[in-house]
Amino acid sequence: MLESDEQAVLDRIRQGLVYTETEAAFQAPRRRTDLVFAYNHTPPGDIDTRRSLLVAILGSVGERTILNAPFSAGFGSNVHIGDDFFGNVNLAFVDDVEIRIGDGVMIAPNVTLTTTGHPVHPARRADFGRFSEPIVIEDKVWIGSNVVVLPGVRIGYGSVIGAGSVVSRDIPPMVVAVGTPCRVLRAITDADLTTRTGATDPPID
């Protein structure tokens, strides 16, 4: 494929338009699947090796980052993680385009962050036809177990996504949001400073 053709495909991807596996094949060298495999098979106590592998896998990674194995990534190189990140087991990055995660983010087990979906009509899914839109998770977000975040979603500063939610639209800052599809349940307020999860919880001594 000519460089001009590659640029045309990249432009379509950035616009969220449908593209195929064959058209995007030139991006294959950016996949870090062998390094992800190595990370997932490195002993937890080998902190230096795990850190060096994570730096090699991800597009960028901050300090004091914990990512429990196993995890998966379509590319890895399209994932950007800030400082003080905690990701629990079975975190899946479907990162055909960028996933940007801020500082102080916590993600529970079995979460999927997918930047890519597929057209509804089967004729448009020929050659694995798909579209991709970036995901942004702002600072201090907490995402509960078994959550799926869909293409193009931004989750605002400090928000909490309840377990089992499917996040198909943007979530504003400083709210608790739950459900399928995920909807805002309530705001996070100063009252939450003295309770465990909500206004009806007993004070923490």
MDTraj code that builds the backbone (N, CA, C; nanometers):
import mdtraj as md
import numpy as np

residues = "MET LEU GLU SER ASP GLU GLN ALA VAL LEU ASP ARG ILE ARG GLN GLY LEU VAL TYR THR GLU THR GLU ALA ALA PHE GLN ALA PRO ARG ARG ARG THR ASP LEU VAL PHE ALA TYR ASN HIS THR PRO PRO GLY ASP ILE ASP THR ARG ARG SER LEU LEU VAL ALA ILE LEU GLY SER VAL GLY GLU ARG THR ILE LEU ASN ALA PRO PHE SER ALA GLY PHE GLY SER ASN VAL HIS ILE GLY ASP ASP PHE PHE GLY ASN VAL ASN LEU ALA PHE VAL ASP ASP VAL GLU ILE ARG ILE GLY ASP GLY VAL MET ILE ALA PRO ASN VAL THR LEU THR THR THR GLY HIS PRO VAL HIS PRO ALA ARG ARG ALA ASP PHE GLY ARG PHE SER GLU PRO ILE VAL ILE GLU ASP LYS VAL TRP ILE GLY SER ASN VAL VAL VAL LEU PRO GLY VAL ARG ILE GLY TYR GLY SER VAL ILE GLY ALA GLY SER VAL VAL SER ARG ASP ILE PRO PRO MET VAL VAL ALA VAL GLY THR PRO CYS ARG VAL LEU ARG ALA ILE THR ASP ALA ASP LEU THR THR ARG THR GLY ALA THR ASP PRO PRO ILE ASP".split()
xyz = np.array([
    [0.0844, -0.1192, 0.0000],
    [0.0000, 0.0000, 0.0000],
    [0.0883, 0.1246, 0.0000],
    [0.0550, 0.2213, -0.0851],
    [0.1309, 0.3454, -0.0903],
    [0.1102, 0.4268, 0.0365],
    [0.2093, 0.5111, 0.0670],
    [0.1996, 0.5949, 0.1870],
    [0.0763, 0.6842, 0.1826],
    [0.0431, 0.7335, 0.0648],
    [-0.0752, 0.8198, 0.0516],
    [-0.2031, 0.7414, 0.0806],
    [-0.2059, 0.6122, 0.0398],
    [-0.3220, 0.5285, 0.0685],
    [-0.3327, 0.4997, 0.2183],
    [-0.2178, 0.4754, 0.2816],
    [-0.2172, 0.4530, 0.4259],
    [-0.2708, 0.5750, 0.4993],
    [-0.2285, 0.6934, 0.4570],
    [-0.2756, 0.8161, 0.5210],
    [-0.4254, 0.8330, 0.5038],
    [-0.4767, 0.7954, 0.3873],
    [-0.6207, 0.8054, 0.3620],
    [-0.6985, 0.7133, 0.4558],
    [-0.6460, 0.5919, 0.4789],
    [-0.7109, 0.4993, 0.5725],
    [-0.7062, 0.5560, 0.7143],
    [-0.5916, 0.6085, 0.7547],
    [-0.5798, 0.6676, 0.8884],
    [-0.6763, 0.7835, 0.9063],
    [-0.6933, 0.8637, 0.8027],
    [-0.7879, 0.9758, 0.8099],
    [-0.9303, 0.9242, 0.8300],
    [-0.9669, 0.8177, 0.7600],
    [-1.1002, 0.7591, 0.7772],
    [-1.1181, 0.7029, 0.9172],
    [-1.0151, 0.6378, 0.9689],
    [-1.0231, 0.5841, 1.1046],
    [-1.0448, 0.6976, 1.2050],
    [-0.9701, 0.8065, 1.1898],
    [-0.9823, 0.9205, 1.2823],
    [-1.1202, 0.9851, 1.2762],
    [-1.1859, 0.9736, 1.1624],
    [-1.3200, 1.0302, 1.1473],
    [-1.4297, 0.9355, 1.1950],
    [-1.3916, 0.8170, 1.2410],
    [-1.4906, 0.7209, 1.2878],
    [-1.5643, 0.6500, 1.1767],
    [-1.5073, 0.6480, 1.0567],
    [-1.5710, 0.5829, 0.9423],
    [-1.5320, 0.4352, 0.9368],
    [-1.6089, 0.3582, 0.8608],
    [-1.5843, 0.2147, 0.8509],
    [-1.4582, 0.1872, 0.7688],
    [-1.3780, 0.0932, 0.8170],
    [-1.2591, 0.0468, 0.7459],
    [-1.2480, -0.1034, 0.7649],
    [-1.1640, -0.1692, 0.6853],
    [-1.1554, -0.3148, 0.6887],
    [-1.0206, -0.3611, 0.7426],
    [-1.0145, -0.4913, 0.7726],
    [-0.8902, -0.5516, 0.8201],
    [-0.7796, -0.5372, 0.7165],
    [-0.8120, -0.5615, 0.5909],
    [-0.7111, -0.5510, 0.4858],
    [-0.6577, -0.4088, 0.4748],
    [-0.7471, -0.3108, 0.4818],
    [-0.7043, -0.1715, 0.4707],
    [-0.6132, -0.1307, 0.5863],
    [-0.6369, -0.1869, 0.7043],
    [-0.5608, -0.1469, 0.8235],
    [-0.4405, -0.2368, 0.8500],
    [-0.4133, -0.3324, 0.7606],
    [-0.3076, -0.4306, 0.7858],
    [-0.1699, -0.3673, 0.8019],
    [-0.1476, -0.2507, 0.7414],
    [-0.0164, -0.1852, 0.7502],
    [0.0172, -0.1439, 0.8941],
    [-0.0829, -0.1407, 0.9836],
    [-0.0583, -0.1038, 1.1235],
    [-0.0083, -0.2209, 1.2087],
    [-0.0027, -0.3407, 1.1517],
    [0.0338, -0.4602, 1.2288],
    [0.1645, -0.4469, 1.3074],
    [0.2692, -0.3801, 1.2545],
    [0.3935, -0.3695, 1.3328],
    [0.3785, -0.2945, 1.4653],
    [0.2688, -0.2222, 1.4838],
    [0.2473, -0.1492, 1.6082],
    [0.1830, -0.2364, 1.7166],
    [0.1478, -0.3600, 1.6801],
    [0.0893, -0.4505, 1.7791],
    [0.1987, -0.5049, 1.8711],
    [0.1687, -0.5154, 2.0000],
    [0.2665, -0.5587, 2.0989],
    [0.2255, -0.6920, 2.1617],
    [0.1640, -0.7792, 2.0834],
    [0.1044, -0.9012, 2.1379],
    [0.2083, -0.9941, 2.2016],
    [0.3269, -1.0058, 2.1419],
    [0.4296, -1.0921, 2.2015],
    [0.4769, -1.0371, 2.3360],
    [0.4870, -0.9045, 2.3450],
    [0.5285, -0.8433, 2.4710],
    [0.4199, -0.8575, 2.5776],
    [0.2930, -0.8474, 2.5355],
    [0.1826, -0.8699, 2.6299],
    [0.1887, -1.0125, 2.6832],
    [0.2139, -1.1081, 2.5948],
    [0.2283, -1.2474, 2.6366],
    [0.3407, -1.2615, 2.7392],
    [0.4532, -1.1980, 2.7107],
    [0.5669, -1.2047, 2.8029],
    [0.5317, -1.1440, 2.9386],
    [0.4641, -1.0304, 2.9380],
    [0.4229, -0.9657, 3.0632],
    [0.3343, -1.0593, 3.1451],
    [0.2378, -1.1219, 3.0782],
    [0.1429, -1.2085, 3.1477],
    [0.2070, -1.3353, 3.2029],
    [0.3275, -1.3665, 3.1566],
    [0.3969, -1.4857, 3.2048],
    [0.5215, -1.4510, 3.2882],
    [0.5325, -1.3250, 3.3292],
    [0.6413, -1.2816, 3.4158],
    [0.5968, -1.2912, 3.5615],
    [0.6778, -1.3500, 3.6499],
    [0.6379, -1.3624, 3.7910],
    [0.6046, -1.2265, 3.8526],
    [0.5012, -1.2204, 3.9346],
    [0.4616, -1.0933, 3.9964],
    [0.5741, -1.0253, 4.0730],
    [0.6648, -1.1051, 4.1311],
    [0.7733, -1.0469, 4.2083],
    [0.8848, -0.9862, 4.1263],
    [0.8864, -1.0125, 3.9963],
    [0.9898, -0.9575, 3.9085],
    [0.9461, -0.8186, 3.8626],
    [0.9494, -0.7253, 3.9542],
    [0.8922, -0.5919, 3.9318],
    [0.9651, -0.5176, 3.8203],
    [1.0968, -0.5277, 3.8163],
    [1.1740, -0.4542, 3.7158],
    [1.1423, -0.5015, 3.5741],
    [1.1330, -0.6328, 3.5555],
    [1.1000, -0.6850, 3.4228],
    [0.9595, -0.6453, 3.3824],
    [0.8665, -0.6561, 3.4747],
    [0.7283, -0.6184, 3.4434],
    [0.7194, -0.4706, 3.4054],
    [0.7918, -0.3868, 3.4766],
    [0.7901, -0.2444, 3.4457],
    [0.8495, -0.2178, 3.3073],
    [0.9619, -0.2800, 3.2753],
    [1.0254, -0.2567, 3.1457],
    [0.9369, -0.3066, 3.0321],
    [0.8689, -0.4182, 3.0529],
    [0.7764, -0.4679, 2.9508],
    [0.6587, -0.3728, 2.9327],
    [0.6059, -0.3211, 3.0430],
    [0.4918, -0.2298, 3.0336],
    [0.5300, -0.1024, 2.9583],
    [0.6486, -0.0516, 2.9834],
    [0.6967, 0.0664, 2.9117],
    [0.7082, 0.0370, 2.7618],
    [0.7526, -0.0847, 2.7277],
    [0.7672, -0.1229, 2.5872],
    [0.6329, -0.1478, 2.5196],
    [0.5343, -0.1925, 2.5961],
    [0.4027, -0.2253, 2.5394],
    [0.3198, -0.1009, 2.5142],
    [0.3096, -0.0146, 2.6141],
    [0.2133, 0.0956, 2.6097],
    [0.2682, 0.2166, 2.5357],
    [0.1758, 0.2985, 2.4862],
    [0.2167, 0.4230, 2.4215],
    [0.2848, 0.5165, 2.5188],
    [0.2355, 0.5205, 2.6423],
    [0.3014, 0.5928, 2.7511],
    [0.2449, 0.5399, 2.8819],
    [0.3268, 0.5487, 2.9877],
    [0.2842, 0.4976, 3.1174],
    [0.3511, 0.5798, 3.2267],
    [0.2721, 0.6156, 3.3283],
    [0.3217, 0.6994, 3.4360],
    [0.3944, 0.6201, 3.5433],
    [0.4127, 0.6852, 3.6565],
    [0.4823, 0.6246, 3.7700],
    [0.3831, 0.5534, 3.8626],
    [0.4384, 0.4580, 3.9399],
    [0.3621, 0.3849, 4.0419],
    [0.2382, 0.3169, 3.9814],
    [0.2576, 0.2570, 3.8657],
    [0.1493, 0.1908, 3.7937],
    [0.1460, 0.0426, 3.8272],
    [0.0264, -0.0075, 3.8592],
    [0.0061, -0.1500, 3.8836],
    [-0.0940, -0.2020, 3.7816],
    [-0.0547, -0.3034, 3.7068],
    [-0.1453, -0.3698, 3.6129],
    [-0.1315, -0.5200, 3.6363],
    [-0.2319, -0.5781, 3.6995],
    [-0.2261, -0.7206, 3.7338],
    [-0.2468, -0.8071, 3.6100],
    [-0.1658, -0.9102, 3.5988],
    [-0.1800, -1.0063, 3.4901],
    [-0.2890, -1.1083, 3.5247],
    [-0.3564, -1.1604, 3.4184],
    [-0.3340, -1.1277, 3.2782],
    [-0.4155, -1.0066, 3.2333],
    [-0.3634, -0.9395, 3.1301],
    [-0.4418, -0.8391, 3.0591],
    [-0.4251, -0.8659, 2.9110],
    [-0.5087, -0.8019, 2.8289],
    [-0.4971, -0.8182, 2.6846],
    [-0.5041, -0.6821, 2.6171],
    [-0.4450, -0.6749, 2.4984],
    [-0.4470, -0.5507, 2.4206],
    [-0.4367, -0.5842, 2.2725],
    [-0.5205, -0.5204, 2.1916],
    [-0.5113, -0.5395, 2.0482],
    [-0.3797, -0.4877, 1.9935],
    [-0.3416, -0.3698, 2.0400],
    [-0.2145, -0.3093, 2.0029],
    [-0.1254, -0.2903, 2.1252],
    [-0.1773, -0.2243, 2.2277],
    [-0.0953, -0.1856, 2.3423],
    [-0.0342, -0.0492, 2.3217],
    [0.0183, -0.0261, 2.2030],
    [0.0853, 0.1008, 2.1731],
    [-0.0104, 0.2187, 2.1649],
    [-0.1412, 0.1922, 2.1595],
    [-0.2397, 0.3001, 2.1577],
    [-0.2962, 0.3323, 2.2959],
    [-0.2411, 0.2678, 2.3993],
    [-0.2882, 0.2898, 2.5364],
    [-0.1924, 0.3840, 2.6084],
    [-0.2493, 0.4855, 2.6743],
    [-0.1710, 0.5836, 2.7500],
    [-0.2269, 0.5901, 2.8912],
    [-0.1415, 0.5644, 2.9896],
    [-0.1837, 0.5552, 3.1293],
    [-0.1035, 0.6540, 3.2132],
    [-0.1718, 0.7242, 3.3040],
    [-0.1072, 0.8235, 3.3900],
    [-0.0458, 0.7618, 3.5142],
    [-0.0173, 0.8465, 3.6128],
    [0.0432, 0.8040, 3.7389],
    [-0.0593, 0.7364, 3.8299],
    [-0.0088, 0.6528, 3.9216],
    [-0.0894, 0.5947, 4.0292],
    [-0.2113, 0.5192, 3.9770],
    [-0.1904, 0.4430, 3.8717],
    [-0.2962, 0.3617, 3.8109],
    [-0.2995, 0.2244, 3.8748],
    [-0.4208, 0.1710, 3.8965],
    [-0.4360, 0.0319, 3.9379],
    [-0.5353, -0.0360, 3.8455],
    [-0.4901, -0.1401, 3.7767],
    [-0.5765, -0.2209, 3.6919],
    [-0.5748, -0.3643, 3.7394],
    [-0.6911, -0.4189, 3.7693],
    [-0.6982, -0.5556, 3.8199],
    [-0.7034, -0.6551, 3.7039],
    [-0.7155, -0.7831, 3.7366],
    [-0.6989, -0.8897, 3.6377],
    [-0.8030, -0.8831, 3.5258],
    [-0.7622, -0.9342, 3.4089],
    [-0.8498, -0.9486, 3.2923],
    [-0.8992, -0.8156, 3.2371],
    [-0.8151, -0.7147, 3.2447],
    [-0.8451, -0.5870, 3.1804],
    [-0.8150, -0.6010, 3.0312],
    [-0.9134, -0.5701, 2.9478],
    [-0.8988, -0.5840, 2.8028],
    [-0.8999, -0.4465, 2.7371],
    [-0.7917, -0.4145, 2.6677],
    [-0.7823, -0.2916, 2.5891],
    [-0.8043, -0.3270, 2.4413],
    [-0.9164, -0.2883, 2.3853],
    [-0.9371, -0.3024, 2.2413],
    [-0.9000, -0.1664, 2.1816],
    [-0.7710, -0.1503, 2.1584],
    [-0.7149, -0.0174, 2.1332],
    [-0.6734, 0.0013, 1.9869],
    [-0.7706, -0.0148, 1.8975],
    [-0.7427, 0.0153, 1.7562],
    [-0.7113, 0.1633, 1.7374],
    [-0.7670, 0.2479, 1.8242],
    [-0.7270, 0.3886, 1.8351],
    [-0.6998, 0.4157, 1.9826],
    [-0.6721, 0.5391, 2.0183],
    [-0.6191, 0.5697, 2.1512],
    [-0.7182, 0.5475, 2.2653],
    [-0.6649, 0.4920, 2.3724],
    [-0.7293, 0.4902, 2.5032],
    [-0.6408, 0.5715, 2.5959],
    [-0.6949, 0.6798, 2.6506],
    [-0.6175, 0.7672, 2.7397],
    [-0.6768, 0.7616, 2.8798],
    [-0.5934, 0.7245, 2.9752],
    [-0.6342, 0.7073, 3.1142],
    [-0.5524, 0.8024, 3.1998],
    [-0.6203, 0.8811, 3.2828],
    [-0.5535, 0.9834, 3.3623],
    [-0.4860, 0.9292, 3.4872],
    [-0.4573, 1.0194, 3.5803],
    [-0.3898, 0.9853, 3.7054],
    [-0.4894, 0.9331, 3.8089],
    [-0.4420, 0.8420, 3.8941],
    [-0.5230, 0.7975, 4.0070],
    [-0.6465, 0.7183, 3.9693],
    [-0.6438, 0.6504, 3.8549],
    [-0.7584, 0.5716, 3.8084],
    [-0.7483, 0.4302, 3.8636],
    [-0.8626, 0.3748, 3.9079],
    [-0.8700, 0.2373, 3.9550],
    [-0.9706, 0.1602, 3.8703],
    [-0.9308, 0.0411, 3.8249],
    [-1.0172, -0.0423, 3.7427],
    [-1.0225, -0.1818, 3.8035],
    [-1.1432, -0.2308, 3.8296],
    [-1.1659, -0.3596, 3.8932],
    [-1.1516, -0.4744, 3.7914],
    [-1.1662, -0.6009, 3.8354],
    [-1.1474, -0.7135, 3.7432],
    [-1.2498, -0.7183, 3.6291],
    [-1.2042, -0.7790, 3.5189],
    [-1.2916, -0.8163, 3.4066],
    [-1.3570, -0.6970, 3.3379],
    [-1.2796, -0.5915, 3.3182],
    [-1.3288, -0.4703, 3.2501],
    [-1.2779, -0.4696, 3.1063],
    [-1.3644, -0.4265, 3.0147],
    [-1.3285, -0.4130, 2.8732],
    [-1.3414, -0.2675, 2.8313],
    [-1.2338, -0.2136, 2.7749],
    [-1.2346, -0.0803, 2.7163],
    [-1.2188, -0.0993, 2.5658],
    [-1.3260, -0.0827, 2.4904],
    [-1.3211, -0.1119, 2.3475],
    [-1.3449, 0.0121, 2.2636],
    [-1.2453, 0.0489, 2.1863],
    [-1.2579, 0.1642, 2.0972],
    [-1.3256, 0.1287, 1.9661],
    [-1.3563, 0.0024, 1.9459],
    [-1.4011, -0.0425, 1.8140],
    [-1.5354, -0.1149, 1.8206],
    [-1.6217, -0.0826, 1.7226],
    [-1.7481, -0.1525, 1.7027],
    [-1.7614, -0.1927, 1.5565],
    [-1.8735, -0.2540, 1.5234],
    [-1.8948, -0.3041, 1.3879],
    [-2.0305, -0.2587, 1.3366],
    [-2.0442, -0.2385, 1.2047],
    [-2.1728, -0.1977, 1.1487],
    [-2.2816, -0.3014, 1.1756],
    [-2.4063, -0.2557, 1.1806],
    [-2.5186, -0.3450, 1.2070],
    [-2.5447, -0.4372, 1.0883],
    [-2.5400, -0.3844, 0.9668],
    [-2.5711, -0.4663, 0.8492],
    [-2.4547, -0.5608, 0.8190],
    [-2.4826, -0.6914, 0.8013],
    [-2.3735, -0.7868, 0.7806],
    [-2.2897, -0.7600, 0.6565],
    [-2.3491, -0.6995, 0.5542],
    [-2.2721, -0.6715, 0.4331],
    [-2.1574, -0.5749, 0.4604],
    [-2.1756, -0.4895, 0.5597],
    [-2.0717, -0.3922, 0.5925],
    [-1.9664, -0.4492, 0.6866],
    [-1.9879, -0.5732, 0.7336],
    [-1.8893, -0.6376, 0.8197],
    [-1.7964, -0.7300, 0.7419],
    [-1.8076, -0.7302, 0.6084],
    [-1.7161, -0.8092, 0.5265],
    [-1.5726, -0.7646, 0.5531],
    [-1.4791, -0.8611, 0.5549],
    [-1.3384, -0.8320, 0.5831],
    [-1.3248, -0.7616, 0.7187],
    [-1.4085, -0.8047, 0.8134],
    [-1.4067, -0.7513, 0.9503],
    [-1.4237, -0.5988, 0.9526],
    [-1.5137, -0.5475, 0.8686],
    [-1.5420, -0.4045, 0.8660],
    [-1.5759, -0.3517, 1.0047],
    [-1.5192, -0.2363, 1.0389],
    [-1.5343, -0.1827, 1.1731],
    [-1.5149, -0.0316, 1.1733],
    [-1.5461, 0.0288, 1.2879],
    [-1.5193, 0.1709, 1.3099],
    [-1.4573, 0.1854, 1.4476],
    [-1.3805, 0.2902, 1.4674],
    [-1.3096, 0.3090, 1.5938],
    [-1.3172, 0.4544, 1.6385],
    [-1.3388, 0.4728, 1.7679],
    [-1.3391, 0.6066, 1.8280],
    [-1.2659, 0.6006, 1.9617],
    [-1.1867, 0.7017, 1.9947],
    [-1.1041, 0.6969, 2.1164],
    [-1.1863, 0.7001, 2.2450],
    [-1.1282, 0.6448, 2.3500],
    [-1.1848, 0.6474, 2.4851],
    [-1.0952, 0.7334, 2.5731],
    [-1.1576, 0.8175, 2.6571],
    [-1.0838, 0.8986, 2.7542],
    [-1.1417, 0.8730, 2.8930],
    [-1.0554, 0.8369, 2.9865],
    [-1.0931, 0.8203, 3.1269],
    [-1.0123, 0.9223, 3.2059],
    [-1.0811, 1.0200, 3.2624],
    [-1.0134, 1.1302, 3.3297],
    [-0.9616, 1.0876, 3.4676],
    [-0.8896, 1.1778, 3.5342],
    [-0.8259, 1.1491, 3.6628],
    [-0.9271, 1.1019, 3.7677],
    [-0.8800, 1.0143, 3.8578],
    [-0.9505, 0.9740, 3.9798],
    [-1.0789, 0.8951, 3.9550],
    [-1.0960, 0.8397, 3.8377],
    [-1.2140, 0.7574, 3.8089],
    [-1.1975, 0.6195, 3.8702],
    [-1.3070, 0.5620, 3.9162],
    [-1.3105, 0.4241, 3.9639],
    [-1.4126, 0.3484, 3.8799],
    [-1.3685, 0.2388, 3.8172],
    [-1.4553, 0.1569, 3.7331],
    [-1.4703, 0.0203, 3.7982],
    [-1.5956, -0.0202, 3.8247],
    [-1.6227, -0.1454, 3.8933],
    [-1.6077, -0.2681, 3.8044],
    [-1.6226, -0.3848, 3.8645],
    [-1.6021, -0.5120, 3.7949],
    [-1.7011, -0.5317, 3.6799],
    [-1.6522, -0.5990, 3.5756],
    [-1.7362, -0.6426, 3.4634],
    [-1.8017, -0.5270, 3.3875],
    [-1.7362, -0.4127, 3.3860],
    [-1.7852, -0.2969, 3.3086],
    [-1.7327, -0.3054, 3.1661],
    [-1.8151, -0.2613, 3.0710],
    [-1.7738, -0.2460, 2.9316],
    [-1.7880, -0.0981, 2.8944],
    [-1.6786, -0.0393, 2.8471],
    [-1.6798, 0.0992, 2.7994],
    [-1.6688, 0.0951, 2.6476],
    [-1.7663, 0.1553, 2.5798],
    [-1.7789, 0.1450, 2.4350],
    [-1.7090, 0.2611, 2.3623],
    [-1.6963, 0.2509, 2.2295],
    [-1.6200, 0.3502, 2.1532],
    [-1.6683, 0.4939, 2.1733],
    [-1.5720, 0.5849, 2.1815],
    [-1.6007, 0.7276, 2.1832],
    [-1.6404, 0.7848, 2.3172],
    [-1.6363, 0.7056, 2.4234],
    [-1.6836, 0.7493, 2.5547],
    [-1.5741, 0.8255, 2.6292],
    [-1.6153, 0.9308, 2.7000],
    [-1.5311, 1.0017, 2.7965],
    [-1.5967, 0.9905, 2.9331],
    [-1.5188, 0.9478, 3.0331],
    [-1.5672, 0.9409, 3.1707],
    [-1.4992, 1.0512, 3.2495],
    [-1.5796, 1.1393, 3.3093],
    [-1.5287, 1.2604, 3.3709],
    [-1.4615, 1.2389, 3.5053],
    [-1.3857, 1.3380, 3.5449],
    [-1.3039, 1.3382, 3.6669],
    [-1.3808, 1.2854, 3.7879],
    [-1.3188, 1.1911, 3.8591],
    [-1.3693, 1.1484, 3.9888],
    [-1.4911, 1.0596, 3.9879],
    [-1.5460, 1.0291, 3.8722],
    [-1.6710, 0.9531, 3.8684],
    [-1.6498, 0.8052, 3.8987],
    [-1.7587, 0.7413, 3.9412],
    [-1.7602, 0.5990, 3.9736],
    [-1.8580, 0.5293, 3.8798],
    [-1.8113, 0.4210, 3.8161],
    [-1.8963, 0.3410, 3.7284],
    [-1.9268, 0.2099, 3.7996],
    [-2.0566, 0.1853, 3.8261],
    [-2.0968, 0.0677, 3.9025],
    [-2.0710, -0.0623, 3.8286],
    [-2.0498, -0.1690, 3.9052],
    [-2.0191, -0.3005, 3.8490],
    [-2.1255, -0.3447, 3.7499],
    [-2.0801, -0.4061, 3.6400],
    [-2.1699, -0.4619, 3.5403],
    [-2.2281, -0.3629, 3.4420],
    [-2.1874, -0.2366, 3.4493],
    [-2.2431, -0.1342, 3.3614],
    [-2.1882, -0.1455, 3.2192],
    [-2.2677, -0.0997, 3.1230],
    [-2.2241, -0.0837, 2.9846],
    [-2.2305, 0.0656, 2.9526],
    [-2.1134, 0.1258, 2.9355],
    [-2.1035, 0.2709, 2.9215],
    [-2.1007, 0.3046, 2.7727],
    [-2.2120, 0.3562, 2.7234],
    [-2.2261, 0.3826, 2.5802],
    [-2.2276, 0.5310, 2.5467],
    [-2.2246, 0.6166, 2.6500],
    [-2.2236, 0.7615, 2.6282],
    [-2.1386, 0.8275, 2.7354],
    [-2.1032, 0.9528, 2.7133],
    [-2.0162, 1.0244, 2.8071],
    [-2.0784, 1.0315, 2.9463],
    [-1.9918, 1.0237, 3.0474],
    [-2.0322, 1.0368, 3.1870],
    [-1.9667, 1.1636, 3.2419],
    [-2.0443, 1.2546, 3.3018],
    [-1.9867, 1.3798, 3.3518],
    [-1.8985, 1.3576, 3.4739],
    [-1.8240, 1.4603, 3.5160],
    [-1.7396, 1.4476, 3.6348],
    [-1.8204, 1.4316, 3.7637],
    [-1.7615, 1.3643, 3.8612],
    [-1.8075, 1.3591, 4.0003],
    [-1.9511, 1.3101, 4.0139],
    [-1.9785, 1.1956, 3.9492],
    [-2.1081, 1.1307, 3.9639],
    [-2.0878, 0.9808, 3.9840],
    [-2.1908, 0.9163, 4.0390],
    [-2.2008, 0.7711, 4.0384],
    [-2.2947, 0.7340, 3.9245],
    [-2.2498, 0.6465, 3.8363],
    [-2.3298, 0.6053, 3.7208],
    [-2.3331, 0.4539, 3.7144],
    [-2.4509, 0.3981, 3.6851],
    [-2.4675, 0.2527, 3.6854],
    [-2.5642, 0.2117, 3.5749],
    [-2.5607, 0.0832, 3.5391],
    [-2.6652, 0.0259, 3.4574],
    [-2.6260, -0.0054, 3.3148],
    [-2.7227, -0.0647, 3.2438],
    [-2.7081, -0.1019, 3.1040],
    [-2.8294, -0.0517, 3.0274],
    [-2.8174, 0.0587, 2.9548],
    [-2.6969, 0.1418, 2.9410],
    [-2.6702, 0.2219, 3.0687],
    [-2.5444, 0.2605, 3.0869],
    [-2.5021, 0.3314, 3.2077],
    [-2.5631, 0.4713, 3.2123],
    [-2.6245, 0.5038, 3.3273],
    [-2.6858, 0.6351, 3.3477],
    [-2.6420, 0.6912, 3.4826],
    [-2.6434, 0.8226, 3.4922],
    [-2.6059, 0.8888, 3.6178],
    [-2.7100, 0.8582, 3.7238],
    [-2.6626, 0.8080, 3.8386],
    [-2.7504, 0.7792, 3.9512],
    [-2.7589, 0.8983, 4.0452],
    [-2.6437, 0.9583, 4.0746],
    [-2.6417, 1.0730, 4.1658],
    [-2.5057, 1.1411, 4.1573],
    [-2.4998, 1.2603, 4.2146],
    [-2.3732, 1.3328, 4.2244],
    [-2.2911, 1.2796, 4.3417],
    [-2.1614, 1.2923, 4.3312],
    [-2.0718, 1.2677, 4.4439],
    [-2.0560, 1.3995, 4.5192],
    [-2.0840, 1.3991, 4.6494],
    [-2.0828, 1.5221, 4.7286],
    [-1.9928, 1.5054, 4.8508],
    [-1.9809, 1.6121, 4.9304],
    [-1.9011, 1.6064, 5.0525],
    [-1.9563, 1.5058, 5.1530],
    [-2.0857, 1.4721, 5.1405],
    [-2.1426, 1.3705, 5.2297],
    [-2.0723, 1.2368, 5.2125],
    [-2.0173, 1.2125, 5.0941],
    [-1.9483, 1.0865, 5.0684],
    [-1.8132, 1.0783, 5.1387],
    [-1.7666, 1.1878, 5.1959],
    [-1.6410, 1.1851, 5.2707],
    [-1.6537, 1.1085, 5.4015],
    [-1.7757, 1.0922, 5.4514],
    [-1.7961, 1.0271, 5.5807],
    [-1.8730, 0.8960, 5.5694],
    [-1.8921, 0.8453, 5.4490],
    [-1.9629, 0.7189, 5.4288],
    [-1.8799, 0.6284, 5.3395],
    [-1.9178, 0.5021, 5.3384],
    [-1.8422, 0.4052, 5.2607],
    [-1.8767, 0.4147, 5.1118],
    [-2.0049, 0.4026, 5.0774],
    [-2.0453, 0.4109, 4.9368],
    [-2.1605, 0.5072, 4.9109],
    [-2.2337, 0.5480, 5.0135],
    [-2.3498, 0.6335, 4.9898],
    [-2.4032, 0.6935, 5.1175],
    [-2.5053, 0.7761, 5.1048],
    [-2.5555, 0.8555, 5.2171],
    [-2.6140, 0.7707, 5.3290],
    [-2.6530, 0.6448, 5.2995],
    [-2.7152, 0.5622, 5.4037],
    [-2.6138, 0.4778, 5.4801],
    [-2.4880, 0.4818, 5.4429],
    [-2.3873, 0.4018, 5.5108],
    [-2.3503, 0.4639, 5.6453],
    [-2.3117, 0.3806, 5.7426],
    [-2.2665, 0.4369, 5.8713],
    [-2.1353, 0.5110, 5.8564],
    [-2.1105, 0.6101, 5.9415],
    [-1.9835, 0.6848, 5.9339],
    [-1.8645, 0.5935, 5.9544],
    [-1.7525, 0.6298, 5.8902],
    [-1.6271, 0.5583, 5.9088],
    [-1.5519, 0.6227, 6.0239],
    [-1.5188, 0.5444, 6.1245],
    [-1.4472, 0.5977, 6.2417],
    [-1.3005, 0.6197, 6.2115],
])
top = md.Topology()
chain = top.add_chain()
for i, resn in enumerate(residues, 1):
    res = top.add_residue(resn, chain, resSeq=i)
    for name in ("N", "CA", "C"):
        top.add_atom(name, md.element.get_by_symbol(name[0]), res)
traj = md.Trajectory(xyz[None], top)
